[in-house]
Amino acid sequence: MVMTVPMAGQRSGAAPQSARQALPLGWAIVTSALAGVALDTAFPAIGWWPMAFASVTVALIVLPGRRTGGAFLVGLAYGGAFYVMHLVWAGRFLGTLPWLALAGLQALLFAAGTIPIALAYRWSERVLRNRSGQLVVVPLLVAGLWTLREIVIGTWPYGGFPWARLGMSQAASPFAEAASWVGITGLSFLIAAICAALAQWLRIDRAQRWHGAAIPVVLTGLLLTVPQFPTNPAGELTVGWVQGNGPAGYFEAAAPGAMLTAQTTATAPLVGQPMDVLVWPEGGIGNDPLNDAATGRALDELSRQVSAPLLVNAATQREGRTYNTSLLWPPVDDTIQLYDKANPVPFGEYVPDRWFYEQIAPDLIGLIGREYTPGTNSPYVNLNGVGVGLAICFDVIFDDVIWDGAREGAQLYLLQSNNGDFRGTDENLQQAAFARMRAIETGRSVLNVSTTGTSQAFAPDGTLLDELAADISGARITTIPRRTGLTPAVALGPWVTSLLAVASLLALLLLRLAATRRTCFVATNASANRTTTDQLTDSHSATRRPL
């Protein structure tokens, strides 16, 4: 008889986890691609927000047990399918190549960010061998790494592209109110945590005991029951706003002054009606009113006619630089307040590293003649004692622009957009959803005025107050609630983002160290056990005698 000694790490009651893959790699790639397509349906125009939960859960179920290369391919299939579908509108501007280049870059970054998640699954199976660790700790770590990937994609390269965060898919869902507490990034984390916990329960709890689903149930209940953080009523503002539906596209053939004419014509029904401010969209003026006297006089006259300041937008030239500028134009000879777009669109409003990309695609890059300089002034103006937060089109997806306005004292937001390059796509609907999420996140009304639509006004709780559909000309007078006070999302937003990023990286590093130590410990003890077993076997053989 051979005696055996239990190996270190084996203990009664433990629940060793299998690194077995849920699907072969080929099927996992196909499944991930389908899940990526499903995520796109959570966003407008379809807007089936529950699909975000189903999509992420499936994506995580097929990931454990993958090696680095397999994890990258699975992530690439998911990210590629999602971004190609989600950003199809990008091809409306410059064509197929820019659309696929943008989607491809985002997919590569997404795939690279899948590898740390796969490593977290692998290392946790060596270290966290009990059910509590697998059902509680692992989902939180996976959610943190998913959110970290969103943070990286949203900041790099060239300022990032935070267009497709999970939190932004929930504008029409009952979970949106949580954004007022934890921000869009925090909401992404909570969604990913629910999905990761559900995936773990389905993957490792083969008995499907209901108490194993406690984490996703508790988090879901928390999101459903926590109300929006309240802000303080501070009165109302009567806002006139105009969607001129003029020739606003970059390549649209337009006569000089055509946009100014379109906006002025659409404004005519509002003349004589009381208002506190008149808002025009991004690109509503073809010439620089700071340097073109005729345009300046036209704005002076319009301001006089409506007896209110104008919030307009134009490309302005100052000190040899070009800016995409919002201007609060007063009705009398007073100071003009300016906000320059903080986040011009890379390869749309400027070309980063133009010298490099011109060598790759000179004809395509040559089509982009404008070179806007990022603004550094505050996204805030004082409207006769009322603080107003600003953001210009692409700005709306960047947290710091929105948060800075509220911290400066904004009581509402007046956003200006130009969707003329994306007529017939769902880009404008996605942007409208972002505007609605910003209202909920900040607890402030948001008016989003577009050149070609859609244009909407949202109450502080995200309720639609007024709108104009796409591709029509129209004007409205809307009474908009004002609010004061900062939501936790605004007050603590940078800390939440930094904490999630740092904690996720630190936890992954500690998990790696623990997994390495455990592997060395088990290997050492296994070697010692083999030596002991051999010695015992030899000793037993030596004492045996022939019958």
N, C-alpha and C positions, 0 to 999 in steps of 0.2 A: 504494500500500500504506500502511495506517495502522499505525503502531507503537504498542504498548501496554506499559505498565509494570506489573508485579505490584503489587497493593495490599498495604499494610502488614498484617501479621497472617497472610498466607498463607505457609505454609512447608511444605517437604517433610516428609512423614511425619506431619503433623498429622491429627487425626481430627475434622473439624468436626462438631458435633452439630446435629441437626435439631430445631427446636422443634415439629415436626409432632405433632399430637395423636393419641393412640392410637385414640380414638373420637370421633365427633361428640358435642356436648354432651348431647343428649338421651339417647343410648345410654350415655354416661358416667354420667349421673345414675342411670339404671336399674341399671347395673352396680354403682355405689357403694352403692346401697340394698341390693342383694342381698348385697354384701360385708359391709355392716353387720349384716344378719340373721345371716350366717355367723359373725361375731365373737361374737354372743350364744351360739351353740352351743358355744363354747369354754369357757364358764362353766357351773357347775351350774345346772339339774339335768342337762342333757345331758353337759357336761364333755368334749367332744371337743377337747382342748387343741390338736391340730395345726391346727384351723381358724383359730386366731389368726394363724398364719403365712400361711396361704392368703388370709385376709381382708385383712390389711395389705398384702400384696404386690399384690393386685388393686387396692386403693385407691390405691396409689402409681403403678401402671402407667398409670392413666387420668388422672393429675394433670398431668404435664408439658405445657407448651404452653398452659396455660389462662391467660386474663387474670384479673384480680382477681375480677370478678363470677362468671365461670365456676367458678373455684376455690372460691368461697364456696358456690355451689349444689351442686357435687359433694360438698364437705364436709358441707353441710347434709343432703343425701340419706343419706350414710353415717351421720352422727351421729344423725339423726332415726330411721332404721330401727333402729339399734342400741339407742339408749336407750329407745325406745318398747317394744321387745321385752324389754330387759334389766330395766327398772324397772316391769314390769306389776304387780308386787306392791304398788307404792305406791298403786294404786287400791283396794286391799283395805281401807285405813284410812279415807280420807275421800272416795273416789270418783274418778270419771274426771277431773274438772278438776284436782285436785292432781297426779295421775299425769302428765297431759299437760303441765301447767305445768312440772314438774320435768324431764321428758324434753325439752321444748322448750327450756328454758334451757340444759341441757347440750348439746343439739344446736347451738344458736346459738354457744356458746362453742367447741365443736368446730369449727364452720365457720369462725369467725374465726381459729382457730389453723391452719386449712388454708392460708390466704393466704400466710403466711411460707414455708411449704414450697413452694408454687407459685413464689414469687419466687426461692427458692433454686435451683430447677430452671432458671428463666429466666436468671438472672444467671450461673449456672455455665456455661451454654452459650456465653456471650460470653467468659468468662475461662478456664475450665478446658477447653481444647479438645483435650486429649490423652486417651487411653484411661485412663491411670492416674488422672488427676484425676476422670474421670467414674465410674470403677468403684471408687475407694477414697475419695476426699475427699467426693464428693457424698453417698454413702450415710451416711457418718458425720454429716455436717451435717444431713441429713434426719432421721436417727434422733434427733439432739439436739433438733431443733425439734419432733418428735413428742413427745418426753419433756417438753420445756418446756411444751407444751400440757397435758399431764397434770398437771404441777406447778401451773400456773395454775388449772386446773379444781379441783384438790385443795385450793386455798387461798382461792378467791374465788368468789362472794361469801359472806358470813356464815360464814366459816371453811372453805368449800369442801366438795366432795363427792368424795373420792378413792376411790369405790366400784368403779370399772370400769377400773382400770389394767391394762395388758397383763400385767404381771408377776403379777398376782393370778389370771390365767387358767391358770397353770401349776402349780397345787398338786399335780396328779396326774401331772405330766410328769417326765421325767428331767432337765429343765433347772432344776427348782426349787432344786436344791442350790446353784446359783450365787447365789441370794439371800443366802446366808450370807456371801458375799464383797462383793457390791455393793448389797445391799438390793433392795427391790421396785422402786424407781425405776431403779436400775442394770440390773436384769433387763429392765425395759421397754425401756430404751435398747438393750440387746443384741438383743432380739427385733426391734425396729424396724430396727436396723442390718442384721440378716440379711435381712429382707424388702426393705429399700431396695436392698441390694446385688444381691439376686436380681432385683428389678424393673429395675435399671439394666442388668444383664447381658442380660435378655430384651429390653430396649427398644433398646439401642444396638449390641450385638454381634450383628449380623445373621448372621454366620458361625457363631455359637454355639460359638465355640472354648472348650474346657473350662477353659483356664487363666484365662479371663475370669471364671469363677465361683469364683475362689480365695477371695475375701473371705467370701461366705456359707458356703463349705465350711469354712474355717478357724474362723470364729466358731461354727458349729454343732458342730464337733469339740471346740472349747474348752469349750463348755457341757456337752457330753456326758461329757467326761473329767475335768473338774475336780471333785474330791470336795467334799462339805460341809466347811466349816471345823470342826475338832474343838474341842469344849469339854471341860471337865474333870469327870469323875464326882465327885459330892460326897455320895453316899448316896441315900436314898429317903424319900418321905413317903407315909404312908397316909392317903388322903383319902376321906371319905364324902361323897357328893353325891346330891342329890335333885331330880327333875323332877316337880313336883306336878301339872302339867297342870290347874291351877285356872283360874278365870275371870279371865285376866290381860289381856284386851283392854281398850282404853280405853273402848269403848262397850258392853262386855259387862255385862249385868245381874248384879250380884253383891251378896249380903247382906253386911253389915258383918262383917269378919273372915273372909270366905270363903277368901281366898288363904292366910292364916295357917293355917286349918283344913286346907286341901288339902295344904299343905307338911308340916304336923305329922303328918297321917295317913300320907302317903307315907314319912315318916321312920321310922315305927314299926319296920319290919323291921331297921333298923340299930342300934336300942338294944341295948346289951350287947356289941356288936362293937367291938374295939379300932380306934381311929383317931386321927390327929393333929389333924384339923380336920374339921368338917362344913360343906359349902358348899351354900347355897341360891341360887337364881337372882335376877336383877333383878326387883324388884316382888314378891318372895316374902312381904312383910309389908304389910298394908294400912294400918297406922297407924305413926306415928313413935315408935319405942321410946325415943327420947331425951326425949320429952315426954308419952308415954302410959304411965302406970305399969303398967297391966294388961299391955300388950304387952311391956314390959321384964321383968315377972315371968315371963311365959310363956317368954321367951328364957332367963332365968336357970334355969328349971326344965329346959328342954330341954338346955341346956349341962351341967347336973348329971347328967342321965340318960345322956348319951353320953360324959361325962367328957372333953370336948374343947371347945376354943373353936368358936364359930360364925362363919362368914363369911356375913352376910346383907345384904339391901339394902332400902332404904325411902326414901320421900320424907321429908326431915328439914327442920325449921324452925329456923333459927338466926339471930339478930340481924335478924329481919324478912325474911329471904330463904329461898327454898326451894331445896333441893339434891337431886339424885339421888345417894344416898350408899350406899357400901359400908361396912359396919361389922364389924370384927373384935371379936366379943362374947366376953369372957373368961368362963371357968367360975366365977371367984371375983370378989370385989369388987376389980377392977383397972381400969386405964385402957382405955377403948374407943378403938381406933384407927379413924380415918375416912379415906375417900377419896371426894371428890366428883367426879362425872362431869365431865371436862374439856370434853367436846364434846356438849352437849345438842343434840337434833335440831331444826334450824330448822323451824318450822311443824308440829312434832310435840310437842316438849317446851317450846317457847317460840315466840313470834312476834316476830321482829325488825321494828323499825319498825311496830309494830302500828297506830299511828295512821294510817299510810299505807294499809296493806292492808285495814283495816276500811272505808275509803272505797270500795275496789274490790269486795270480797266480804264484806260485814259478817256475813251469816249463816254463811258458811263459817268465817271467822276466829273468830266467836263460839263455835264448837264447841270451840276449843282454849283451855280455861280455865287450864291450868297454865302457869307461867312459871318454869322452872328457871334458876337462876343457874350459869354455868360455874364449875367448881371450879378452885382454884389450888394445892391441896395435892398432895403427891407420890403417884403411883400405886404405892405400895409400903407393905407392912406387915411388921412383924417378928413371926413366928410361932414363939415359943419358941426364938429364935436362928436361925431359918431365914427368909431373905429371900423374900418373895412379891410378884411383880408383879401389878398389877390393871389391868383395863380393863372398862368397863361398856358392853356392846352396841356402839353406834355408835363408841365409842372405838377399837375394834379396827382400824379402817381408817386411823387417824392414826399415822404413824410415831413422832412425838415421845412419845406416851403409852407405847408399847411400849419404845422405846429408853430412856426415862427410868427405867423400872422396872429394866431390866437394869443400868444404870449405878449405880443406888442399891444394887445387890447382890442383886437377885432371882435365886433359883436355880430357879424355875419360875413359871408364870403360872396364876392362877385367875381366869377370866373369867366374868362374870355377864351373862345376856341375857334379854330378854323378847320373844319372837316371837309373842305372843298376837294382835297386830293383823294378822298375816300368815299365819294358818292357811290351809293349802291352796295356798300359793305356794312358789316356790323360794327365797325370801329367806333362809330359815334355812339352806338348803344352801349358798348363796353365802357366808353368814357363817361357816359351818363351814370352807369352803375357805380363807377369810382366816385363821382361827385356825390351820389347818394350816400355811399359809405362814409365819405368825409363829413357829411352833415351829422350822421349818427355818431361817428368817432369824436367829433368836437362839440356836439351839442349845440350847433349853430346852423342857421339857415344857409343854404347854398343856392345861388342863382348861377346857372351855367348857360351862357349865351354863345351860340355858334353862328358862323356865317351862313351855313347851309342846313343846319339842324343835325340831330334834334337839339332843341333848347328846352331847359326845364328849370323850375324853381322847387326846391325841397325845403320842408320845414325842419326844425332841429331834430325831430325824431325820424326823419327820412320820408315822411308823407309827401306825396306829390301835391304841390300847390297850384302849379300852372305849367303848361308846356305848349310847344309848337312842333309839329312833326317835321321830318326831314324834307328838303327840297321844296319848300314853300316860302313865300315872303309873308311876313306878318310882324305885328307889334302888340305889346301887352303892357298894361299897368298892373302891377302885383304888389299887394301889401305883404311885407315880409317881416316876420317876428325877429326881434333882436334878443341876444342873450349875453350874459356875462358869466364869469367863473370858468375855471379850467377843469376839464375832465381828467381823471387819472391817466388816460391815454396820452393826453397832451403834456401834462405835468411830468410824467414819469417815462414817457415813450423812449427817449434815448437810453435810459437805464435798463428798461425791459429788453431792448434790442441787444445792448452790450452784454447783459447778464446771460441771455439765452445763448449768445455766440460763445462767450468765454466758458460758461459752465458746460456746454456741450463738448467743446474741444478738450477741456480738462477731464471731464468724465471719460471720454474715449481714451485719452492718454493713460489714465489710472487703470482703466479696464485692460488696456494692452499690457501694462506692467504686471498686473495681477495674473493675467493669462500666461505671461512668460514665466513668472515665478512658479505658477502651478505646474506648467509643463515640465520645468526643470525638476521640481520636487517629485512629481509622479515618476519621471524617468529615473531619477536617482533611487527612489524607493523600489521601483520595479526591478532595477538591477540588483539591489540588495536582496530583494525577495527571491530572485532567481538563484543567487549565490546560496542563500539559506536553504532553499529547497534542494539544490544539488547536494549540499553537505548532508542534509538529513537523509536523502536517498542513498548516498554512498554509505553512510553509517548503518542504515537499515540493511543494505545488501551485505555488509561485512559481517553482520551477526547471524546471517542465515546459515543453516547447516543442512547437508543432504539428509534425506530421510533414511 
